[in-house]
Amino acid sequence: MEKTGLFDALPIWTLIPISLIVGLVSVEIGSRVAKQRKQRAPDKTEAPVAPIVASVLGLLAFLLAFTFGLAASRFEERRQAVLAESNAISTSYLRAALLPEPMATDSRKLLREYVDVRLMGAHAGQVEQAIAKSEELHKRLWSEAIAASQKERSPMTSIFTQSLNEVFNLHEKRLTAAFYNRIPAAIWIGLYLLLIFAMAVTGYHEGMGGTRRSLAVFVLIFAFSMVLGLIADLDRPGRGLLEVNQQSMIDLQRNMNSFP
């Protein structure tokens, strides 16, 4: 379930050097093509390439900005989902005290275990186990709610059931935000194709001008590669440098364990 993105099989740290190599190779190819054309027709002049270079680089920068905003908004969506889920679990935990015994004690125990599992799922390599365990706990919690309803039909049982439904819904929302609302493969392919074209045109411009390779070109490629790496990190939950803060869930876990 984790590997749903185009580059998910690659570690995050490899994307920046890969993008850097792709950009440098594209510049070199463009430069060599320009030099060969000059050698074949040294007396012929071409239309200025600089405006085309500026246009393609501007288009690449625009697409990077658009994709970065898309990834950042989905990162924020995952962050808000964690906060909403911790609030929903806290509400269910408080309302569970209103259930008849032994369902009240059992439900609160299961909810404490549920928080532990949700925190376990925030770590890479434990996501699959956490999802399976969460779904198992859903069934057990729902069984407790059914048992409480059969034992004592009251408004308190009803509001506990409603809060439990909210917990289940937020579980699905977090799964959707983490694994399905990802940057489409077509956008990634478009980004890298545009990077190749932009750097090739830049190299072509340098080759036609007969100038030495500028350090600014390397800096430009490195900057684009850094942005691509950041976008990939934002788009890949739980396996990069940018991770969703779990502090609200940690605070909930501490409060549950200290609650009488």
Helices and strands as residue ranges (DSSP letters): H 12-40, H 50-96, H 103-120, H 127-151, H 155-175, I 176-180, H 185-209, H 215-235, H 247-258
